[in-house]
Amino acid sequence: MTGLILPPGQGRKLITKAQEVTFKATQEHGSSISIFEVVVPPGFDVGAHVHSDAQEFFYVLEGELQLLAFEPTQRTEQDWHEWESPDGDKVVRATEGASMFVPPGTPHAFRNASDKPARMLFQCYPSPIHELYFEEIAEIWEAGGINPGAIDEMRKRYDVSQITPQRFEPPVLLDSQSSESRGA
């Protein structure tokens, strides 16, 4: 039996405007857990969702993410950013070293509300559900951006019940000339 060793930056990559995913250990390697390194660009919000069978683990390697992993007192359809649990849990601002474990049936989400990319280690059990999910969503994004109808149909096949919409709204950065002309 042989293990798997990958140098930094190595692994099969899926790169889109909305995410960069590097496959680290997969079913193909004999793993029952899919392990990925994910770069989350500024403005990306996965939207709150729930899995009936899958469990997930997220570990922030670099940058900052907002994280949610609880059933709120009241689910809202447009966003999850102000949700609160009956016990007073709220969305967490997670920086390097923070982690989130999500058991099956738990609403969860992440969002990069900063102006810099964030990088996380992401694990999903069982393999290969998220391997297939990432491959198909990359095809949808490459075919024309975030297509809600196509994404909704795809999610049904991969145990994803979406609660709030997925969004990708990169921050608008001012160039130096426009900030100078405003006297900034």
N, C-alpha and C positions, 0 to 999 in steps of 0.2 A: 504494500500500500504506500502511496506517495501523497504528501501534502502539497500545498500550493503556496509559493512565495512570490510576491509581486513587488518589484522596486517602486519607489514613489512615482506617482503619475501613470502607472501602467494599469492595463485592463481595457476591456472593450468599452469604447465611448459612444454615447449617443448625445449629440450636441444640437440644440435648437436655441432659438431666441429666448425661450421660456425656462430652459433648464439645461444643465450639463450633467449627465449621469455616467459614471464610470463603474462598470460591473467588476466587483472584486472577487466574490465567490458565489457560484451559482449551482443550480442542479447539475449542470454539465460537469462541474468539478466534483460532484458527489455530495454537495452540501444540501441539507434539509432546510437551511436558512439562506435566503438571498441577501447578499451584503453589497451595498453600493456606496460610493462617495458621490455626493450631490452638491453641485454649485447652484445656489439659489440667487438669481439676479435681483437687483433692487426693483421693487414693485410687484414681485410675484407673490400671489396669495393662492394657495392650493384650494381654499374653500373648506368649510367644515364638512366632514363626511364620516361615515361609519362602515366598518367591515363586520359581517356576522361571524366569520371564521378566522380571519387573519389576525395576528398580533404583530405589533411593530415596535421598534426601538430607534430613537433618534439621538444623536450625540453631536453637539455643536463643536466643530473643530476651529472655526474662524468666523469672525463677524458677529452678527446679531440677528436673531429671529424672534418673532412673537410666537408662542406656543400655547395650545389649548388641548387639554385631555380630560374632559369631564362632561357629564350630562348637565346642561344648564337648567335653571328654573323655568326658563321659557326660551324655546328655539325661535329665532327670527330667520326669515328667508333671505334677506339681503346680505347681512354679514354677521360674523361671530365675534367681532372685536370687543364688544361690550358685554358679552355673556358672563353670567355669574352662576355658580352652583348653589344648591340649597345650603351648603356648608360655608359659603362665602368665597369659594375658589374663584379666581379671575384669571384672565389671560396673563401669561408670564413673559417678561422680557428676558430672553435667554442669550447669554454670551458664551464665549469659549469655555468649554468644560461642562456646560449644562446638558442634561439629558432628559428624555421623555420616553416612558414606556406606555404603550397603548394596548390594553387587553381587548379581545373581541367584544363588539357591542358598545364600545366607548366612542362618543363623538370626539373628533380631534381635528387639528388644523395647524398649519404653520404659514407664516407670512414674513417676507423681508420688507419691512417698512423703512429701512435705512437707505442711504444713497450709495452703499458699497455692497459688492457680492458677499454672500455668506456661504460657508462650506460646512457640510455635515456628513457624518457617517450614518447610514440608514440601513436597518436590518428588518426583514420581513419573513415571518414564518406562516405558512409553509412555502417552500420554494416550489414551483417557479412562478407563482401568480404575479408578483410584481416585475419579474423579468419580462414576461409577456406584455404586461400593462405598459411598461416603459417603452418597449419596442413599438407597440401600436400607437401610443400617444405621440411619440416622436414622428411617426408617419403622418398623423393628422396635423400636427403643428407645421410640419414641412410643406404640407399640401395647401396651406393657406391660413395659418395662425390658429388661434383658439376658436374652433368651430363647436359651439355648445351642443348642437344636435348630434354630431358625430361622436363627441366625447361622452354624452349621455348614453348613447347606444353601446359604446365600448365599455363603459363602467359597469353596465349590467352584467357583462360577461366575466368581470373580474372582482365580484364581491365588493363593489364600491357603491354605497348609497349616499349620494350627494345631498347635503342639507342646504348649504349656501353656495353661490356660484364661485367657480374658479376665475381668478382675474390676473391679468398681467398688465399693469399700468406703470411703466418705467417713469421715474421722476424726470421732470423737465429741468435740465441744467442750463443755467444762464451762461452765455459765453462772456469773455472778459470785456468785449467791446460794449455789449448792451448794459453791463453793470457799470461801466465807466460813464456811459451817457446818462445814466440815472443819478450819477453823483455818489455812487456807493464806494 
